[in-house]
């Protein structure tokens, strides 16, 4: 099975007239035969860059080199993107001070690495009556950690969990 080409080249361009653009050629509208002849004279390919306009825009260039450059740009762009992970930290509404400090330390570590942190208080059974206590715990958590991260989403109740999202501070 042959892979479909991204661009139409040379005789595969199905239009009577094309608009030529480029560095080393005279820009303008040419018949397809003249454009193909110009590309043959230069030893290059006629490549359809924008088929949506009338007449289609074409360039005379080395097609293999063009594909290589595009692939290289795509790879560089992908390398520059930063993948943000979301880490979760959970605790109950009656969490002790020491346990809370341990959770804060791990959240600081995640934020320093550049990850987002989703902190949630889970309510088991009848502890759901302590919603306000859970919200206070989350806000205190955010206050303790404000040196490393900022609140991206304030506490929200979802089912039996109340959560808040923290994002790392830009340094």
N, C-alpha and C positions, 0 to 999 in steps of 0.2 A: 504494500500500500504506500503510495507516494504522498509525502507531506505537502500540504497546500502552501504555496508561496505567500508571503505576506504582501508583496507588491507585485504588480504586473510589470513585466519587462519586455522590451523590444517588440516582437510581433504579437505578443499576447495582449497588448494595449488595444482595446476595441473602441476606437474613436477616430474620426476622420482628421480632426485638428487637435493639436496640443499646444499648451503654453509652456515654452521652455524657460527655465530659470537656471542660474548657476553662475560660477565665477568666471570661467574662461570662455564663455560663449555669449553671443548676442541674444538678449532676452526678447521674447515676443511670441506671437502665435504662428505656428508652422503646421504644414500638413504632416501627417504621420510618416509618410515616405521620406520627406526631407529631414525630419527629426531623426529617424532611424539611420539615414545615410550620414548625417553629421556624427552620430555616435559611432558608426562603423569607421569613419575617417579618423576619429580620435582613438579608436581601439578600445572603446568603453561601451557601457550599456546605457540604454534609454530606460529610466526607471520612473514609473508613475508614482508620484509622491502624494498627490491629493486627487483622488478620482471623483470627489463629490461636486467639484465646481465645473462649470461649462466654459471653455474647454478644460479638460483635466490638466493639472500641473505636473510637468515631468522635468527630470534632471538628467544630465549626462554625467555618469560617474561609474566607477568600478563597483559593481553590485556586491561582490564577495567582501570587499573592503568595507563597504557601507554597512552590510549585515554585521560584520565583526565589530565595527565602531558602536553600532546600536547595542549589541550584546554587552560590550564593555561598559557603556554608559548605564545600562540597566543593572549590571552587577555592582557598579559603584554606588548607584542610588540605593540599592537594596542593603549594601554594607553600611550606609549612613543612617538607615532607619534604626530606631531604638525600640526594642521590644520591651514593653512594660508588663511586668508580672504583677499579679495581685496576690498578696499573702493574706491569710485569714488568721485572726486571733479571737478566741472565744472564751468567755467566762460567764459565771452566774452573777445574779444581782447582789449576792452576799459574799463576794470574793474578799479574802483577807488582804491586809496591807502588803505583806511580804509577797504573796502570790501576784498581787497587782503590780508590784515593782518588777517581778520577773517578766511579766507580760510586757511591761513598758520597755524593758531592756531589749527584748526580742523585737519589738516593734521599731525601736531606734535602729537596730541592726538592719532590719529590712529597708527602712527609709534611707539609711546611709548608702545602701547598695543601689538605691534608685527604684525600688519596688513600691507599688501602692499597697496600703494596708487596709483591709476591711475588718473592722473591729465589731464584734457583736456580742450582745448579752443574750443568752438563751434562758427562757423561762420554762421550768419544768413544773408540771402539775399546778399546785396552787400558788406558786411563786409569781404567777402572772399578775397578782394584785400589787406587786412591787414595781410596776412600770416606771413610776417617777424615780424610784431608787436606781433603776437600770439606766435611765437617761442621765441622772446625776453622775453615775460611774463613768459613762461614756464621755461626758463633757469634762470631767476631771482628768480622764485619760488623755483627751485632746490637749488640755491645759499643760499637763506634765510633759508632753511630747512636742510642744509647739516650737522648740528650738530646732527640731529635725524635720517636721512636716506640718502641713496646714490642712485644715478640714476642707475636704472637697464636697462632701455631702453631710449635712447635719443629721442627727439621729432620726431614723425612720423605723416605724413598727411594721413588721412583715410576718404575719402569722404569730408564732410564739417566739420570734426573735426580733430584737431591736438592733439595727446596725448603723454604722457610721463609716464613711470612707475617708482615709487620710492619704494625701499625696506628698511626695518628698518636696522639700523646698529647693528652689534653684539656687545653686551656689555661684 
